[in-house]
Amino acid sequence: MTSDRAYTRYDIVSLGFEARCRAVDGTRYLWHADNGLRTHPDGRATMLTDAAALPDGPWALTELGERELHEGELWL
């Protein structure tokens, strides 16, 4: 089970843990370490390597992100 705490873009980028976010327009984001995936509402997906393209949040931990954050498994 993942944490109910919301994280910011700064949190996920600076600490490098895996997290997900759903923007107001329905676009979904997954970010881990220094790259991610943006999935548009119509199903198109785009790989991201620039954290500036990410929404501010709220971001939620994935199961992997929770392990990384709480068990010291961050790939920094």
FENLINBEL-V556138 format. One line per field, one symbol per residue. ss: DSSP state (2 for helix, 1 for strand, 0 for the rest). phi: phi as a letter, one per 40 degrees, with the letter a starting at -180 (. if undefined). A space follows every 10 residues. Layout:
# FENLINBEL-V556138
ss->???
phi->???
This chain:
# FENLINBEL-V556138
ss->0000001022 2222200011 1100000111 1100111110 0000111100 2220000011 1022222222 200000
phi->.cccccbcdd dccccgccab abcdcgcbbb bagbaabbbc dcgcbbcbbb ccccccicbb ccccdccccc bgcccc
